[in-house]
Amino acid sequence: MTTLYRECMLDMPAADAWAVLRDPLGAGRAFAGVLVDVELDGGVRRVTFADGSVVEERIVAVDDERMRIAYTVVGGRFEHHHASMRITPAEGERCRFEWISDFLPDEARSFVEPLVDAGCAAIVRNLRR
C-alpha cells in the first residue's frame, strides 16, 4: 500500500480554512484549478478534475473537534483508497493543512501523486485571508 503525506501552511485562520474544508462542496473552492466541478449526492461527492476525469468520493467522517475530514474513493481504478485532510492552528493568522492518502495498487502513485501535489498548490493559492 502506498501512503502519500503532504503538509503545507495556509495564510488563513484555522477556523476559516476549516469552514471551507468541512463542507464537502467546499472542495470546489479549496482546489479550484485542479477541480472544475463538485457535486454532492447524499454522502458521495463527485469531483471533476481539470483533465476531465471524474472520481466519486464517499465522505466517511467530518470531525469538527479535530478539524478533519475523511473520505474514500468509490469504484474506479483503486483496489483501496482512503484519505483524510486536517487543519491545525499555527502561529498568528495561519494554519497547517495535512493530507494523507493511502491506496492500492501502488502503481496508482504515478497519477495520484501529481494530483495531490497540484491540490496542495491550489489550496495554498485559493485559501488566503
Secondary structure, DSSP 8 states (H G I E B T S, - for coil): -EEEEEEEEEBS-HHHHHHHHTSGGGHHHHTBTTEEEEEEETTEEEEEETTS-EEEEEEEEEETTTTEEEEEEESTT-SEEEEEEEEEE-STT-EEEEEEEEEESGGGHHHHHHHHHHHHHHHHHH-B-
